[in-house]
């Protein structure tokens, strides 16, 4: 966590650095679960993560499926 200033207010933030040498892809179920656990542990709103992943799949016309949660990854 780092402190950043947003609208004259200092807040704690999580930073995620993407290695630009690799192409952007949808996360694996394992990777998504790991990031989701981190969001929940930090008390972050998981809706932002869910929407970001959902949008990445919609962009490629992929249907999200995962047996463990009723057929959806997110």
C-alpha positions, 0 to 999 in steps of 0.5 A: 500500500502507498499513500496517494493524494486524490481530490486533496485527500490522502488515501491508501492505494494498491499499485499494480505494475504490468510488464509491458513486454507481455501482451494483455490477456484475460486472467486464469481462474487461479490468478483471478482467485488470488487477486480476488483474495487480495482485494477482500483481504485489503477491504477493497470493493471487489466490484471494480475487479469483477467489472474489469475482468468481465469487460476484458472478456466481453471485448474478446467475445468470450463467455465466462464460465467456472463450475465452482461458482455457478458457471461464472468466473466473476 
